[in-house]
Amino acid sequence: MADDNLHALYRELPSVDQLLGSLPAGLPATDAAHANATFAARYVLDKLRLEIAAGQHDADSLARATGKLGETLAAAIPDFSRYSLRPVVNATGVILHTNLGRAPLSRRALDHILETAGGYCNLEFDLGTGKRSRREQIAEERFLMVVARQTKIPFRVLRDTYGLSVANNCAGAMFLVLNALAAGGEVLVSRGELIEIGGGFRIPEILERAGAVLREVGSTNKTRPEDYENAVTDRTRLILRVHRSNFRISGFTARPDLAQLVLLGRRRNLPVVEDQGTGALAPLASYGVSGEPTFFDSVAAGVDVITASGDKLLGGPQAGLVFGRRDLMKQIGGSPLARAFRVDKLTYAGLEGTLADYAAGTEAAIPAISMLSLRPEAILRRAEALAATINRVDFKVSIRPGYSVVGGGTSPGTRLPTHLVRLAHRTQTAATLLTALRESSPAVIARIAKDRVLLDLRTVAPEHDSVVARILNTIAA
Ligand SMILES: *Cc1c(COP(=O)(O)O)cnc(C)c1O
């Protein structure tokens, strides 16, 4: 009997087409809008079915709900036409903001994605022989060219010695390398490097999951070459060095140079693996980022395998670079896990395009690099121009010096001088203003200090300054 009642109620629901026909503004004009409205209509109907199933309706209440279903649908459609992944304006001054997608891609990288991903491409197809090829080769040659350019090691020598493969991120790259080279054996790590990179990615746990046994050496603040030497046994598979990218240890501290570790590794016939992390391919000291070694410092020191992120200081897409000695790369590439961590054509295209900027010497066109290198005076000029275009009597606008940061768990001690646009509203709190900015279209993400909203234009693309101005002049706050 209850079932019969439910069936009777379900029968009162319109079909998707009937519902679309009842839209107050008429049927959607374009195919895309129609598809979107259909999606929304299914959602609205499903929601009602669930309410019926939950016993929330009798004939009267259902009639009321279906009577205004066209309006309900019209109200729901905008939610479905908006992507959940949307562009935002990053006015936080955090260049590699992980929550905002880390590194924005260069024009060259974007163009390469467009031209290869909109159709088919030779992802694993050798156009010379017509046979299957390895996708790893896509980025390898370009990367070796960049390494040759920066280290002055001849390309031929590099190509004979090293190879590159790409995993989905640096965490994946590390896991893959440790599993392929050290499963069943021991890995030597300094106690000063048993770190958490973020998001629960902890070196000891990763090692364990990768099937290797951690052998801690030295102490938190001091580790000497002898500490490694004394810990070597016939179970040792490799020496791991982890870049302390997200914190600093200062005071009474020491750890061996990479070169010393490499020497030790050679003497004991153990590969030295470095989790380099940042992927910095350009010397950063000239941008005010000091103490941040580049990828090439690790190559020059003779490290056998280096892992690094694609979307930190390299400025490319999310990826994990694995660069290393050919014999070890063969072992890594041969692991069944390599298949699980492999990346798609979008990543290769974005990475290769970014590397092409480095190879061509146009790395200043990579957004992360250009933002790093912005002079405070240039930011001040833009901040002043923005402040001058704000024509609201309810805002108090001022400019004050401040700092931007690199972000992404990189260069924790580095502060880049900048000039901040400081906003206060005559009646509203800074928190209200911040929310209004976040809910604008596009969303503008800012920060608060001392009950003032602060906008840092270092991380705003210059062509978006006018967007920020428009939003500031129009938001309801
Ligand atoms: C950031 C970082 C990682 C993790 O990189 P993802 O690409 O985010 O996975 C690993 N190791 C170091 C040293 C890092 O700095």
The ligand as a Gaussian input file, in Angstrom:
#p B3LYP/6-31G(d) Opt

LIG

0 1
 C       57.675000      20.031000      -2.066000
 C       58.589000      18.931000      -1.762000
 C       58.179000      17.621000      -1.962000
 C       56.800000      17.266000      -2.457000
 O       56.650000      17.735000      -3.761000
 P       55.241000      17.574000      -4.532000
 O       55.592000      17.835000      -5.957000
 O       54.339000      18.576000      -3.938000
 O       54.798000      16.175000      -4.316000
 C       59.080000      16.617000      -1.663000
 N       60.315000      16.897000      -1.193000
 C       60.745000      18.161000      -1.010000
 C       62.124000      18.385000      -0.482000
 C       59.903000      19.222000      -1.296000
 O       60.334000      20.474000      -1.135000

